[in-house]
Every structure is written in C-alpha cells, then in structure tokens.
C-alpha cells in the first residue's frame, strides 16, 4: 500500500492546497471541514493511503455528485510520480503561493488541448478543468472581493484585453477610388494631360481619427474596494494607443494623466496615491464636475471624446448642481457613459439622490464590477456609432 509522502512540517500546507483545488473544481469545502480533516488525521496513519483517502472523503465531501471530482483530485494531488514545476502551475491557476519547497506539491501540470485525433488523458482533462474553472471564477468575481493574489492575476488579464475605441470622422479628407465628394483640384490636375477634357474623376472620402477618452474616476471612501483595480484599468487604457485624459475625484478634482504615463502599473498607481489629497474621503460629484467643466472642458473635450464617469453615485453635494453640470458635460462630449460597480449586484436600483439627478443625462449606464464587465465595456467602445445618440431629456439652464 502506497504511503502519503509529505515533508516534515508541510502537512497542513498541503492539506490547505488540496482544499483550494477542490474548491476550484466546484466542490464546496468549508474551513470547518478542513479543521475536521486535520483532527481526523490524528487517528489515521499517513502510511495507509486508503485510510487517509477515506478520512478526507468522509470529512470534505457532503454531496454524492462531488465524489468523482474528489477521486480525480485526490489521485493526482497526492501522487508520488514525476515531479512538477509547482510555482508555475500555482501562478497559471491563480492559486495563492503557499511557500512550498520546489517539487513537493503534487499537482498536475497545465497542458494545452490535445489534437482532435488524440484523446486527452485523465491528467490533461483535470488540468484543463482546473485552469478553466479558476479563470472563469476570476472573471466573474466582484473586484471588491478580490484577494491580493487575485488582484495580481486580474492585473495580468487586464493587460491582455483589447481596448479599441471606434474612430471618429474628422474634417479632413483623403484620396479615394470612390466617394461622395468630388476632388476638383485633383480632377483638373489629372486631366490636364488629356487637353483639359474631363475623362477621369477624382474623389475624396472622409478621414477617420482615433476618438479620445476622458476618464473621471471616483476614489472616495465608498469606492475604496474598487479604486486601485479601476486605476489599473485606466492605466491599461492609457497604454493601448488611445488618447486618454484621466482624472480622479472625491471632494476635489485631480488630473492624473502624467502619473499614469509610467510604464509599470504599480508605480503609476503609487504615484497617483501620493499625488491625490482626498483619497477615501467624501464625494461631491456636482462640485467636481463644475470644476471640470469650468477649467478642463475646453482643453480636453475639443475633439468629441467619450467620457467615462466611474462612480457608485453616493454623493453628499447638491443634486440640482449635479444635474446642471451633468447636462453641460453631456452637451460637450460625444458620449457620456456612467460606470457603476454596484450595478452588478443583484437587486441594485439607482435610488440615491446622486444617481437620480445624474441618470437623465447619461447615454449608457453600465456595470464595472468584474472582468466580464470590462470585456463588455471594451465591446461597447469598439462599436460606438459615429453620430451622437439621440437625447430626449430636457436640458437644464446653465
């Protein structure tokens, strides 16, 4: 009978890692069940592999349908054959580093999908299922519930997302084979060789340019759980070839475009935190937008940008001022998108005074609480209509 081989002092660490793998596979394992297993192992010798497996199954499995998953995970986690690169696998599966010595944690390596004509082995199927389960759980998990390890994994995924903003038509034109605008100068010049008789027509087409982005991100106390990872998202936008002007606000407005130019995202976020004076404070969105409209609007809204306003809408200021400034901001930009992390919560309704005052002047009201919502935002930005959306609300007087 094979024995369970665990280095001295590493049993608890391996048990915690095994419980994490089970949870990644969809098996509900609570901390209390892990403590029950630790207690049971006081009476079960590790030299008897089947006794250890029976004790783990009895304490960790509560549903009959979880038994096949347990058997697969146990067979490969506690195996004693070829060693694996454990640190690399833990990073791939977004499993927290447990500071294990190399070649001691028995996990299957992550494999690429086998060719269509070659059936996958049980090891490959388990590895692919673990990787897929971990990635899906990370993509759908709320940013406010991320652990430090999950923030690092999400940071890598955010860098891989494609952020392409639909281009805008400019006032310039370019030569074209077909078009709706006749290029008279080029037509006359090209037909001079035929004695001035018009035989060929030259056309011009509208030239398109990248549409800029303006980001206003709330960093007040109510947004503290989301602020840092949303700044990583803004940093990714700034380094994807987009023209981005970035601001953060609580009770005052701070421009952070220069700080986000740093290549390393952690250095950029730290520079922002040092530069901002009202981090995790109150929120006065109306006063902040008044400052933006009065001081920055002419400078950054001149080329029809898309404005992303990221906030949960908890506002301590005057709702009337907020409505007036939102109306002014909407009139001066191509599209105004409000991104609310609370919108992804079940049962959420925009009932706060701030949201009620702002929503009539919002073109798109979207969630921004997990990686899936970021992907949906990317798809929205890439498919924006070149014309302004129809706005039916009554404009407020300035």
Secondary structure, DSSP 8 states (H G I E B T S, - for coil): -------TT-HHHHHHHHHHHHHHTT----HHHHHHHHHHTTSS-TT-HHHHHHHHHHHH--SGGGHHHHHHHHHHHT--SS---HHHHHHHTT-------TT-S----------TTS---HHHHHHHHHHHHHHHHHHHS-GGG--HHHHHHHHHHHHHS------EEEEEEEEESS-SEE-HHHHHHHHGGGTT------EEEEEEE---EEEEEE-SGGGHHHHHHHHHHHHHHHTTT--EEEEEESSSEEE-TTGGGSSSHHHHHHHHHHH-S-TT----HHHHHHHHHHHTHHHHSTT--EEEEE------S-HHHHHHHHHHHHHHSSEEEEEEGGGGSTT----SHHHHHHGGG-SEEEE-SSHHHHHHHHHHHHT--SS-----S-----
